[in-house]
Structure formats: structure tokens, C-alpha cells
């Protein structure tokens, strides 16, 4: 359970909510849109066994007195546990730097990794958000996913051309997006997503 409850009220400046992750099969709390974007990125990366929102409150001493900090997330991923804070770069103050340093020391003491997420490359989260529309399980009664992989072969193709080579292009579009979300195909996340987007093979089934 989060050490601090998520609250909703009229007129508040931040945007809390719940985000469903396919990786864990349940909803996770966030306190801002920046935190929601990180949850989406963790889900896209795949392999997260668990993501805990506001996992603990860290109390520590500093030269001018006592202080405390609640990290935003603890993500358990293959081979590593990540303690994560989210703060846009333009909003990181001196007080935040001290708290982040304390969190990094605490994480290192127990063998975790630590990072502060301050932003994303342009277009990255726009593309990830678009791909997330097809992240849930899909039935493939027409066998389109196998067709897509066969058409792509070992050479990249533009998204529009790829789906046109299948038996039902309109339906194939949804399946390509689904395969991209699950990283069975790949795109450059830094580029706008559309028919001209290059889709790359990453291996078979």
C-alpha cells in the first residue's frame, strides 16, 4: 500500500489517477501526468514483475536538521529493482537535489538502482501513448500477425506499405500496433508515428 493516500478534489493543480499496467495486471496510483507517463513507459518496456507507488517514507539527517522524502515508485524488473522519482527538470530545486541524493544513498545500501526521471525526448511519449491503445490481449482469428511478420521479413517497411500487403489492411493496422507495443516489431520512438513510419523486424515468433 502507498505510504500516502492519493486524493482528488476540485481545483487541485496536480492530476492524480490510476493507470492499468499490462505487465502487472492491475492499476497503479500516480500523482501527476508526468508520473503517469513513467508508468506507461515501464509498461512498454515490459518485464516489470511489480510496480509500487510511493513505497516508503525515507527519514534522514542533513547538516541543517532532519528531513524526509517519499520516492514515487519502486519497480521490480528482471535483474534489477529501480527506485524512481519523477520531477520535470525545470522544477528541480536545491531541496529536491538533497532528497534525491538521500534516496540514491538508501537505494545503493540495499542493492537497488536509482533514477530521477526529468523528461523525455520529443515524440517518445506521444508514440508510446499511441501504441498503448492496443496493449491488451487480442485475438487473431485471421492469422494477420503471422502475415505481418512474414511480409516484413528481415527488411524494414513503412507502416502503410506493410499493412497493405496483408489480406485485411484495416484490421492489420491494429495488429501491427499490438506487435509494436509488445516489442515483437520495432519503430524509432523519436519520430512521429504514421503511415510513413519505418517498422523494423526484431525476430520471429
C-alpha positions in Angstrom: 0.0 0.0 0.0 1.3 3.5 -0.7 2.5 5.3 2.4 0.4 8.3 1.4 -3.1 8.3 0.0 -4.0 9.6 -3.4 -6.6 12.4 -3.2 -8.9 14.1 -5.7 -10.5 17.4 -5.1 -11.9 20.3 -7.2 -9.3 22.9 -8.1 -6.2 20.9 -7.3 -3.2 21.7 -9.5 -1.8 18.2 -10.0 -3.5 15.3 -11.8 -3.7 12.1 -9.8 -5.2 8.9 -11.1 -4.9 5.2 -11.7 -3.1 3.6 -14.6 -3.6 0.0 -15.6 -0.4 -1.9 -16.5 -0.4 -5.0 -18.6 2.9 -6.0 -17.0 1.3 -6.4 -13.6 -2.3 -6.9 -14.5 -3.6 -4.2 -12.1 -3.9 -0.4 -11.6 -1.3 1.8 -10.0 -1.7 5.2 -8.5 0.1 8.3 -9.8 0.0 11.9 -8.6 0.8 13.8 -11.8 0.7 13.4 -15.6 4.5 13.1 -15.5 4.2 10.1 -13.2 1.6 8.6 -15.5 3.9 8.9 -18.4 6.6 7.0 -16.5 4.1 4.2 -15.6 3.3 3.9 -19.3 7.0 3.7 -20.2 7.6 1.0 -17.6 4.7 -1.0 -19.1 6.0 -0.6 -22.6 9.5 -1.7 -21.5 7.9 -4.9 -20.3 9.0 -7.4 -17.7 8.1 -5.4 -14.6 7.0 -8.0 -12.0 5.7 -5.3 -9.7 5.5 -1.5 -9.5 4.8 0.1 -6.1 3.6 3.7 -5.9 5.1 5.7 -3.0 6.7 2.6 -1.5 8.1 4.1 1.7 9.0 7.4 3.5 12.7 7.9 4.0 13.7 9.9 7.0 17.3 11.2 7.1 19.6 13.8 8.7 21.2 16.7 6.9 23.6 19.3 8.1 20.8 21.8 8.9 18.4 19.3 10.5 16.1 16.4 9.8 14.2 15.8 6.6 12.1 13.2 4.8 11.3 12.1 1.3 8.8 9.7 -0.3 10.1 8.3 -3.6 7.5 8.0 -6.3 7.9 4.4 -7.4 9.7 1.1 -6.8 9.8 -1.0 -9.9 10.9 -4.7 -9.8 12.3 -5.6 -13.2 14.3 -8.5 -14.5 17.8 -8.3 -12.9 17.2 -5.1 -11.0 15.0 -3.1 -8.7 14.6 0.6 -9.6 13.7 3.3 -7.1 12.3 6.2 -9.1 11.5 9.8 -8.6 9.7 11.9 -11.2 10.2 15.7 -11.5 10.4 17.8 -14.6 13.8 19.3 -15.0 12.6 22.9 -14.8 11.1 22.2 -11.4 14.0 20.5 -9.6 15.0 22.8 -6.7 18.0 22.6 -4.3 15.9 20.9 -1.7 14.9 18.3 -4.2 18.5 17.6 -5.0 19.3 16.8 -1.4 16.3 14.5 -1.1 17.2 12.7 -4.3 20.7 12.2 -3.1 19.4 10.7 0.1 17.2 8.4 -1.9 20.1 7.3 -4.1 22.2 6.5 -1.0 19.4 4.5 0.5 18.8 2.6 -2.8 22.5 1.8 -3.1 22.6 0.5 0.5 20.1 -2.3 -0.3 21.3 -3.0 -3.9 18.7 -1.1 -5.8 19.3 1.3 -8.7 18.0 4.8 -8.5 17.0 7.4 -11.1 15.2 10.7 -11.4 13.0 11.0 -14.5 13.2 14.6 -15.6 11.6 14.4 -19.1 11.6 12.5 -22.4 12.9 13.0 -25.9 10.4 14.8 -28.2 7.7 12.4 -29.6 8.7 9.5 -27.4 5.7 9.5 -25.1 3.4 10.6 -27.8 4.3 7.4 -29.8 4.2 5.2 -26.7 0.8 6.6 -25.7 -0.5 5.8 -29.3 0.8 2.2 -29.1 -0.8 1.7 -25.7 -4.2 1.7 -27.3 -3.5 -1.9 -28.4 -1.6 -3.2 -25.4 -4.3 -5.5 -24.1 -4.6 -9.2 -25.4 -6.0 -9.5 -28.9 -7.5 -12.5 -30.7 -6.1 -13.1 -34.2 -8.6 -15.4 -36.0 -7.4 -14.3 -39.4 -3.7 -15.1 -38.7 -2.7 -11.5 -39.5 0.1 -11.3 -37.1 1.9 -14.2 -38.8 1.2 -12.5 -42.2 2.7 -9.2 -40.9 5.9 -10.9 -39.7 6.3 -12.8 -43.0 5.7 -9.7 -45.1 8.2 -7.7 -43.1 10.8 -10.5 -43.3 14.3 -9.1 -42.5 13.9 -5.7 -44.1 12.2 -2.7 -42.6 9.0 -1.4 -44.3 6.9 1.7 -43.9 3.8 1.1 -41.8 1.3 1.9 -44.5 3.0 -0.3 -47.0 3.3 -3.2 -44.5 -0.4 -3.3 -43.7 -1.4 -3.0 -47.4 0.5 -6.3 -48.1 -1.8 -8.3 -45.8 -5.2 -9.8 -46.5 -7.2 -7.3 -44.4 -5.2 -4.0 -44.1 -7.7 -2.2 -41.9 -7.6 -4.9 -39.3 -3.8 -5.5 -39.8 -3.2 -1.9 -38.6 -4.4 -2.8 -35.1 -2.3 -5.9 -35.0 0.9 -4.1 -36.1 0.3 -1.6 -33.2 -0.2 -4.6 -30.9 3.0 -6.2 -32.0 4.9 -2.9 -31.6 3.6 -2.5 -28.1 4.8 -6.0 -27.2 8.2 -5.3 -28.9 7.8 -8.1 -31.4 8.3 -5.3 -34.0 10.1 -2.0 -33.6 10.0 1.7 -34.5 12.1 4.7 -33.8 10.2 6.3 -30.9 11.7 9.7 -31.6 9.8 10.0 -34.9 6.1 10.8 -35.4 4.0 7.7 -35.8 2.0 7.3 -39.0 1.9 5.5 -42.4 5.4 6.7 -43.3 6.9 5.3 -40.1 9.5 2.6 -40.7 8.8 -0.7 -38.9 11.7 -2.9 -38.1 11.8 -6.7 -37.5 13.1 -7.9 -34.1 12.8 -11.7 -34.6 10.1 -14.2 -35.3 7.5 -15.8 -33.0 
